[in-house]
Amino acid sequence: MEGTAATRTSPDASVGLGELLAHLGARRADVRKAVALTRQATAGEGAPRGAPEPAAFALVARVADVLARVALEHSWRRSDVRKLVRLVAQATRLPADTVRLELLARVARDPRIIELSPPVALEIELSAFYALAGVEEVSLWTKSSLERLDLVFSAGKKPGRRARDMAKRLLQGGASQSRANVHGRVVLRWQRPDAALIFATRNETGTELASAAARETCGALALILEREALLARSAARERALVEGGERLLARLGFDLHDGPIQDVAALGGDIHHFRSQLDAILASGAGAAGLAGRIDDLDARVRAVDRSLRQMVHSLESPTVARRPLDEAVRGEAEAFTNQTDQDVDLVLRGDFSDLTDSQRIAVLRIVQESLTNIREHSAATEVSIEVTANADEISAEIRDNGRGFDVERTFVRAARGGRFGLVGMSERARLLGGRFDVRSTPGGPTTISLVLPAWRPATVEAPLVAAVEALRLG
């Protein structure tokens, strides 16, 4: 019987063990060491029976190391495992069941297996259990997020209704169970039932070995499942960080386009206009005061660009532009538009803007800025209106002009293909904040640009606390 110690050792035990380890894919150095340990362990086989020699335990450890090392490349064939156990038992004069359990315990705790991808590690651990524990069948069950019972792994006979029912009871908080030759052990993750290991033995004789092996395997499975949960949480946090970085870069691109780049464009127009004025002044020999005034205007423009770029740098930490009240900032943009074009703006501001987030203030202001820039450069409008409204549910902005208008669809396509951020950037700003952006226009006008952002409501004090407690409860 396998449970008894080997009383006679084959003179070829070391050769047979070496050949089998080589067949399993062991390295030459490991094979030579195992052969040497086998010969040391068998050297005193004529001595009286007693405590095994140190070489016997060293041989078991070496064989377990080989099994863990080759676990990824070779399947656990029960015939190979039986032969391996028999040879080691003969060499060490240990009971075969002791060899089986010692090999399983060392393989189950091996860091090289536990640190593998969790699905792979689970399969190796359960395959080792099936091959070494002498069971007729084994299955691992878990509960999905929909509270459905899922079969993760099975080997041997196909698990039936009895195995499924036992797994269900274990995952509902039941203790270890045994019925006839079918046994169930719960796998705890952070001290809560997370999986159920079900196995069947041929008879009562093999139950003791299988139960001891199940304890070792369940301990290893708990570590793997906990690691899997930590990896999933880390992956979710990494995705959130990446998405946050992408949103920050997108916002920076939009801010550059809608802020300093627009200021530079306006500065270019002013310089062109100044050149015309300068030619006229130099030709007439008069107007020195007007010339100084134009230089002052250009200086103010340059300073404005400098301020915008500095604000952009600071916005990577906190949006500087959002420190200015939104109604004041929008009013300033309307006044600047009037000064540049001599075109009055019909401005309406309604509601309390103090509860807006920094991102919402930036989005509304940048969309107003971009809209006014487009009106100034392209529309030739004689009527311009801005209406910004904030209430308990949302903030909305609408910019209208009676200019020449345009084909909305074709303009969006050309802008996207040409890498221009104007309308595309405005739409993306709204999307990133969960809002809606709409452009209505036709050739000949009028044009209406509208934005709606949902109100931001901070979570209550109780909500995150309840969520945190629930997360800890669920493990």
C-alpha positions as CSV (number, residue, x, y, z in Angstrom):
1,M,0.0,0.0,0.0
2,E,1.1,3.6,-0.6
3,G,0.6,4.5,3.0
4,T,3.3,2.2,4.2
5,A,7.1,2.8,4.1
6,A,9.1,1.1,1.5
7,T,11.1,-1.8,3.0
8,R,13.4,-2.5,0.1
9,T,15.1,0.0,-2.1
10,S,15.9,-0.7,-5.8
11,P,19.6,-0.4,-6.6
12,D,18.4,1.7,-9.6
13,A,16.3,4.2,-7.5
14,S,18.7,7.0,-8.1
15,V,18.9,6.3,-11.8
16,G,15.1,6.0,-12.1
17,L,14.5,9.2,-10.2
18,G,17.1,11.1,-12.2
19,E,15.5,9.9,-15.5
20,L,12.0,10.8,-14.4
21,L,13.1,14.3,-13.2
22,A,14.8,14.8,-16.6
23,H,11.6,13.7,-18.3
24,L,9.7,16.3,-16.4
25,G,12.0,19.0,-17.6
26,A,14.4,19.4,-14.6
27,R,17.7,21.2,-15.1
28,R,20.8,19.0,-15.3
29,A,22.1,20.6,-12.1
30,D,18.9,19.7,-10.3
31,V,18.9,16.1,-11.6
32,R,22.6,15.6,-10.5
33,K,21.8,17.0,-7.1
34,A,18.7,14.8,-6.7
35,V,20.6,11.7,-7.8
36,A,23.4,12.5,-5.3
37,L,20.8,13.0,-2.5
38,T,19.1,9.7,-3.4
39,R,22.4,7.8,-3.1
40,Q,23.1,9.5,0.3
41,A,19.6,8.6,1.5
42,T,19.9,4.9,0.4
43,A,23.5,4.5,1.6
44,G,22.3,3.4,5.1
45,E,19.3,1.3,4.0
46,G,20.6,-1.6,6.0
47,A,20.6,0.4,9.2
48,P,17.9,0.0,11.8
49,R,14.7,1.8,11.0
50,G,14.4,5.1,12.9
51,A,14.4,8.8,12.1
52,P,15.1,9.5,8.4
53,E,18.5,10.8,7.5
54,P,18.8,14.6,6.7
55,A,19.5,13.6,3.1
56,A,16.0,12.2,3.0
57,F,14.4,15.5,3.8
58,A,16.8,17.3,1.5
59,L,15.8,15.0,-1.3
60,V,12.1,15.7,-0.8
61,A,12.8,19.4,-0.8
62,R,14.8,19.1,-4.0
63,V,12.1,17.1,-5.8
64,A,9.4,19.6,-4.6
65,D,11.6,22.5,-6.0
66,V,11.8,20.7,-9.4
67,L,8.0,20.2,-9.5
68,A,7.4,23.9,-8.7
69,R,10.0,25.0,-11.3
70,V,8.5,22.9,-14.1
71,A,4.8,23.3,-13.2
72,L,4.2,25.8,-16.0
73,E,5.7,23.7,-18.8
74,H,4.5,20.2,-17.8
75,S,1.0,19.0,-16.9
76,W,0.6,17.0,-13.7
77,R,0.3,13.5,-15.0
78,R,-0.9,11.2,-12.2
79,S,1.1,8.3,-13.5
80,D,4.4,10.4,-13.4
81,V,3.5,11.6,-9.9
82,R,2.8,8.1,-8.6
83,K,6.1,6.8,-9.9
84,L,7.9,9.9,-8.5
85,V,6.3,9.4,-5.1
86,R,7.2,5.7,-5.1
87,L,10.9,6.4,-6.0
88,V,11.2,9.1,-3.3
89,A,9.5,6.9,-0.7
90,Q,11.9,4.0,-1.5
91,A,15.0,6.3,-1.3
92,T,13.9,8.0,1.9
93,R,12.1,5.1,3.6
94,L,9.3,7.5,4.4
95,P,5.6,6.5,4.0
96,A,4.3,7.3,0.6
97,D,1.5,9.4,2.0
98,T,4.0,11.5,4.0
99,V,6.0,12.1,0.8
100,R,2.8,13.1,-1.1
101,L,1.8,15.6,1.6
102,E,5.3,17.0,2.0
103,L,5.6,17.5,-1.7
104,L,2.2,19.1,-1.9
105,A,2.9,21.5,1.0
106,R,6.2,22.7,-0.5
107,V,4.7,23.2,-4.0
108,A,1.6,24.9,-2.6
109,R,3.7,27.5,-0.7
110,D,6.3,28.1,-3.4
111,P,6.4,31.8,-4.2
112,R,7.2,31.1,-7.9
113,I,3.7,29.7,-8.2
114,I,1.8,32.1,-6.0
115,E,3.3,35.1,-7.8
116,L,2.1,33.8,-11.2
117,S,-1.0,35.3,-12.9
118,P,-3.8,34.4,-10.5
119,P,-5.8,32.2,-13.0
120,V,-2.6,30.2,-13.9
121,A,-1.6,29.9,-10.2
122,L,-5.0,28.6,-9.3
123,E,-4.9,26.0,-12.0
124,I,-1.4,24.8,-11.0
125,E,-2.3,24.6,-7.3
126,L,-5.5,22.5,-8.0
127,S,-3.7,20.3,-10.5
128,A,-1.0,19.6,-7.9
129,F,-3.8,18.8,-5.4
130,Y,-5.5,16.4,-7.8
131,A,-2.2,14.6,-8.6
132,L,-0.8,14.4,-5.1
133,A,-3.8,14.1,-2.8
134,G,-5.1,10.9,-4.4
135,V,-8.6,12.2,-4.9
136,E,-11.1,11.0,-7.5
137,E,-12.3,14.4,-8.4
138,V,-11.7,18.1,-7.4
139,S,-13.5,21.3,-8.3
140,L,-13.3,24.9,-7.2
141,W,-16.3,27.2,-7.1
142,T,-16.7,30.9,-6.7
143,K,-19.6,33.4,-6.7
144,S,-19.8,35.9,-9.5
145,S,-20.7,39.6,-9.0
146,L,-24.3,38.6,-10.0
147,E,-24.4,36.1,-7.1
148,R,-24.2,33.2,-9.5
149,L,-22.2,30.1,-8.7
150,D,-19.3,29.6,-11.1
151,L,-17.1,26.6,-11.7
152,V,-13.5,27.8,-11.9
153,F,-11.7,24.5,-12.2
154,S,-12.4,20.8,-12.2
155,A,-10.3,17.6,-12.7
156,G,-11.3,13.9,-12.6
157,K,-14.9,13.1,-12.7
158,K,-17.3,15.9,-13.7
159,P,-18.7,17.5,-10.6
160,G,-22.4,16.8,-10.1
161,R,-25.3,18.4,-8.3
162,R,-24.0,17.2,-4.9
163,A,-20.7,19.0,-5.4
164,R,-22.6,22.2,-6.6
165,D,-25.0,22.1,-3.6
166,M,-22.1,21.7,-1.1
167,A,-20.2,24.6,-2.7
168,K,-23.3,26.8,-2.5
169,R,-23.7,26.0,1.2
170,L,-20.0,26.7,1.9
171,L,-20.1,30.1,0.1
172,Q,-23.2,31.1,2.1
173,G,-21.1,30.8,5.2
174,G,-21.1,27.1,6.0
175,A,-18.3,25.3,7.7
176,S,-16.3,22.4,6.2
177,Q,-18.6,19.6,5.1
178,S,-18.3,15.8,4.4
179,R,-21.0,13.6,3.0
180,A,-20.1,10.0,2.2
181,N,-16.8,10.4,0.2
182,V,-17.5,14.0,-0.9
183,H,-15.8,16.7,1.1
184,G,-15.9,20.5,1.0
185,R,-13.5,23.1,2.4
186,V,-14.1,26.8,2.3
187,V,-11.4,29.2,1.0
188,L,-11.2,32.4,2.9
189,R,-10.2,35.7,1.4
190,W,-9.6,38.3,4.1
191,Q,-11.5,36.0,6.5
192,R,-14.6,35.8,4.4
193,P,-15.7,32.9,2.3
194,D,-14.6,33.5,-1.3
195,A,-14.3,30.0,-2.9
196,A,-15.2,26.4,-2.2
197,L,-12.9,23.5,-2.7
198,I,-14.9,20.3,-3.3
199,F,-13.1,16.9,-3.6
200,A,-14.1,13.2,-3.6
201,T,-12.1,10.3,-2.3
202,R,-12.4,6.7,-3.3
203,N,-12.9,5.4,0.2
204,E,-12.4,6.4,3.8
205,T,-8.7,5.3,3.7
206,G,-7.7,8.2,1.5
207,T,-9.8,10.8,3.4
208,E,-7.1,11.7,6.0
209,L,-4.4,12.4,3.4
210,A,-6.9,14.3,1.2
211,S,-8.1,16.5,4.1
212,A,-4.6,17.4,5.1
213,A,-3.7,18.2,1.5
214,A,-6.9,20.3,1.2
215,R,-5.7,22.4,4.2
216,E,-2.4,23.2,2.5
217,T,-4.1,23.9,-0.8
218,C,-6.8,26.2,0.7
219,G,-4.1,28.2,2.4
220,A,-2.3,28.8,-0.9
221,L,-5.6,29.5,-2.8
222,A,-6.4,32.2,-0.2
223,L,-3.1,34.0,-0.9
224,I,-3.7,33.8,-4.6
225,L,-7.3,35.1,-4.4
226,E,-6.2,38.0,-2.1
227,R,-3.4,38.9,-4.6
228,E,-5.9,38.8,-7.4
229,A,-8.2,41.2,-5.6
230,L,-5.3,43.6,-4.9
231,L,-4.2,43.4,-8.6
232,A,-7.7,44.2,-9.7
233,R,-7.8,47.2,-7.4
234,S,-4.4,48.4,-8.6
235,A,-5.5,48.1,-12.2
236,A,-8.6,50.1,-11.6
237,R,-6.6,52.8,-9.9
238,E,-4.1,52.8,-12.7
239,R,-6.8,53.2,-15.2
240,A,-8.3,56.1,-13.2
241,L,-4.8,57.8,-13.1
242,V,-4.3,57.3,-16.8
243,E,-7.7,58.7,-17.7
244,G,-7.2,61.6,-15.3
245,G,-3.9,62.4,-17.0
246,E,-5.5,62.2,-20.4
247,R,-8.2,64.6,-19.4
248,L,-5.6,66.9,-17.9
249,L,-3.6,66.9,-21.2
250,A,-6.8,67.4,-23.2
251,R,-7.8,70.3,-21.0
252,L,-4.4,71.8,-21.3
253,G,-4.6,71.6,-25.1
254,F,-8.0,73.3,-25.1
255,D,-6.8,76.0,-22.7
256,L,-3.8,76.8,-24.9
257,H,-5.9,77.0,-28.0
258,D,-8.8,79.0,-26.5
259,G,-6.5,81.3,-24.4
260,P,-3.0,82.3,-25.3
261,I,-3.3,81.2,-29.0
262,Q,-6.3,83.3,-29.4
263,D,-4.5,86.2,-27.8
264,V,-1.6,85.8,-30.1
265,A,-4.0,85.7,-33.1
266,A,-5.6,88.9,-31.9
267,L,-2.1,90.4,-31.4
268,G,-1.2,89.6,-35.0
269,G,-4.3,91.4,-36.2
270,D,-3.4,94.4,-34.1
271,I,0.1,94.5,-35.4
272,H,-1.2,94.3,-39.0
273,H,-3.5,97.2,-38.2
274,F,-0.8,99.1,-36.5
275,R,1.4,98.8,-39.6
276,S,-1.3,100.5,-41.7
277,Q,-1.6,103.2,-39.1
278,L,2.1,103.7,-38.9
279,D,2.5,104.0,-42.7
280,A,-0.2,106.8,-42.7
281,I,1.4,108.6,-39.7
282,L,4.9,108.5,-41.1
283,A,3.5,109.8,-44.5
284,S,1.7,112.7,-42.9
285,G,4.3,113.5,-40.3
286,A,1.6,113.9,-37.6
287,G,-0.2,111.8,-35.0
288,A,2.6,111.1,-32.7
289,A,0.2,110.8,-29.8
290,G,-1.9,108.2,-31.7
291,L,1.3,106.3,-32.4
292,A,2.2,106.1,-28.7
293,G,-1.3,104.9,-27.9
294,R,-1.1,102.1,-30.4
295,I,2.3,101.0,-29.0
296,D,0.6,101.0,-25.5
297,D,-2.1,98.8,-26.9
298,L,0.4,96.3,-28.3
299,D,2.3,96.3,-25.0
300,A,-0.9,95.5,-23.2
301,R,-1.6,92.6,-25.6
302,V,1.8,91.1,-25.0
303,R,1.4,91.4,-21.3
304,A,-2.0,89.6,-21.6
305,V,-0.4,86.7,-23.5
306,D,2.3,86.5,-20.8
307,R,-0.3,86.4,-18.1
308,S,-2.3,83.7,-19.9
309,L,0.7,81.5,-20.4
310,R,1.7,81.9,-16.7
311,Q,-1.9,81.0,-15.7
312,M,-1.7,77.9,-17.9
313,V,1.4,76.7,-16.1
314,H,-0.3,77.2,-12.7
315,S,-3.5,75.5,-14.0
316,L,-1.6,72.2,-13.9
317,E,-1.9,72.4,-10.1
318,S,-5.0,74.6,-9.7
319,P,-7.0,76.5,-12.4
320,T,-5.9,80.1,-11.9
321,V,-8.5,81.3,-14.3
322,A,-11.2,79.8,-12.1
323,R,-10.2,82.0,-9.2
324,R,-11.9,84.9,-10.9
325,P,-15.7,84.9,-10.5
326,L,-17.4,83.6,-13.7
327,D,-19.8,86.5,-14.1
328,E,-16.9,88.9,-13.8
329,A,-14.8,87.0,-16.3
330,V,-17.5,86.7,-18.9
331,R,-18.3,90.4,-18.5
332,G,-14.6,91.1,-19.1
333,E,-14.6,89.0,-22.3
334,A,-17.7,90.9,-23.6
335,E,-16.1,94.2,-22.9
336,A,-12.8,93.2,-24.6
337,F,-14.8,92.1,-27.7
338,T,-16.6,95.4,-27.8
339,N,-13.3,97.3,-27.5
340,Q,-11.8,95.3,-30.4
341,T,-14.8,95.4,-32.8
342,D,-16.9,98.4,-31.7
343,Q,-19.7,95.8,-31.6
344,D,-21.9,95.9,-28.5
345,V,-22.7,92.6,-26.8
346,D,-26.1,91.9,-25.3
347,L,-25.0,90.1,-22.0
348,V,-27.4,88.3,-19.6
349,L,-26.1,86.6,-16.5
350,R,-28.6,84.8,-14.2
351,G,-28.2,82.8,-11.0
352,D,-25.5,82.1,-8.5
353,F,-22.2,81.0,-10.0
354,S,-20.3,80.5,-6.7
355,D,-21.0,76.8,-6.5
356,L,-19.5,75.9,-9.8
357,T,-16.4,73.8,-9.9
358,D,-13.1,75.1,-11.3
359,S,-13.5,72.8,-14.3
360,Q,-17.0,74.1,-15.0
361,R,-15.8,77.8,-14.7
362,I,-13.0,77.1,-17.1
363,A,-15.2,75.3,-19.6
364,V,-17.8,78.0,-19.7
365,L,-15.3,80.8,-20.0
366,R,-13.2,79.1,-22.7
367,I,-16.3,78.4,-24.8
368,V,-17.4,82.0,-24.5
369,Q,-13.9,83.2,-25.5
370,E,-13.7,80.8,-28.5
371,S,-17.2,81.8,-29.7
372,L,-16.4,85.5,-29.5
373,T,-13.1,84.9,-31.4
374,N,-14.9,83.1,-34.1
375,I,-17.5,85.8,-34.3
376,R,-14.8,88.5,-34.5
377,E,-12.8,86.8,-37.2
378,H,-15.4,85.0,-39.4
379,S,-19.0,86.1,-38.9
380,A,-19.2,89.9,-39.7
381,A,-22.1,90.0,-37.2
382,T,-23.9,93.1,-36.3
383,E,-25.8,91.6,-33.3
384,V,-24.1,89.4,-30.6
385,S,-25.7,88.1,-27.4
386,I,-24.4,86.0,-24.5
387,E,-26.7,84.4,-21.9
388,V,-25.3,82.4,-19.0
389,T,-27.6,80.9,-16.4
390,A,-27.0,78.8,-13.3
391,N,-29.6,77.0,-11.3
392,A,-29.8,74.1,-8.9
393,D,-29.7,71.5,-11.6
394,E,-27.4,72.8,-14.3
395,I,-25.4,75.7,-15.8
396,S,-26.1,76.7,-19.3
397,A,-24.5,79.2,-21.8
398,E,-25.7,80.4,-25.1
399,I,-23.9,82.6,-27.6
400,R,-25.8,83.9,-30.6
401,D,-24.8,86.1,-33.6
402,N,-26.5,87.2,-36.8
403,G,-23.4,86.8,-38.9
404,R,-22.8,84.9,-42.1
405,G,-23.1,81.4,-40.5
406,F,-21.7,78.1,-41.8
407,D,-22.3,74.5,-42.6
408,V,-21.9,72.8,-39.2
409,E,-21.2,69.3,-40.3
410,R,-18.7,70.2,-43.0
411,T,-16.9,72.6,-40.6
412,F,-16.6,69.9,-37.9
413,V,-15.2,67.4,-40.4
414,R,-12.6,69.9,-41.7
415,A,-11.6,71.0,-38.2
416,A,-11.1,67.4,-37.1
417,R,-9.1,66.5,-40.2
418,G,-7.0,69.7,-39.9
419,G,-6.3,69.2,-36.2
420,R,-8.0,72.4,-35.2
421,F,-9.3,72.6,-31.7
422,G,-12.0,75.3,-32.1
423,L,-15.5,73.7,-32.2
424,V,-14.1,70.2,-31.6
425,G,-12.4,71.4,-28.4
426,M,-15.6,73.1,-27.2
427,S,-17.5,69.9,-27.7
428,E,-14.8,67.8,-26.0
429,R,-14.8,70.2,-23.0
430,A,-18.5,69.6,-22.5
431,R,-18.2,65.8,-22.9
432,L,-15.4,65.5,-20.3
433,L,-17.7,67.2,-17.8
434,G,-20.7,65.1,-18.6
435,G,-22.5,67.9,-20.4
436,R,-24.0,68.7,-23.8
437,F,-22.7,71.0,-26.5
438,D,-24.6,72.1,-29.6
439,V,-24.0,74.2,-32.6
440,R,-26.9,75.5,-34.8
441,S,-26.0,77.4,-37.9
442,T,-26.6,77.6,-41.6
443,P,-24.9,79.5,-44.4
444,G,-26.2,83.1,-44.1
445,G,-26.8,82.8,-40.4
446,P,-27.7,83.1,-37.7
447,T,-25.4,80.9,-35.4
448,T,-26.2,79.7,-31.9
449,I,-23.7,77.9,-29.7
450,S,-25.1,76.3,-26.5
451,L,-23.6,74.5,-23.6
452,V,-25.3,72.7,-20.7
453,L,-23.3,71.2,-17.8
454,P,-25.0,69.3,-14.9
455,A,-24.7,70.7,-11.5
456,W,-22.0,69.2,-9.3
457,R,-23.1,67.9,-5.9
458,P,-20.6,66.8,-3.4
459,A,-21.2,63.5,-1.7
460,T,-22.6,63.7,1.8
461,V,-20.4,62.8,4.8
462,E,-22.4,59.6,5.4
463,A,-22.2,58.3,1.8
464,P,-18.4,57.7,1.5
465,L,-18.4,56.3,5.1
466,V,-21.1,53.8,4.2
467,A,-19.3,53.0,1.0
468,A,-16.0,52.4,2.8
469,V,-17.6,50.2,5.4
470,E,-19.3,48.2,2.7
471,A,-16.0,47.8,0.9
472,L,-14.4,46.5,4.0
473,R,-17.3,44.2,4.6
474,L,-17.1,42.7,1.2
475,G,-13.3,42.4,1.4
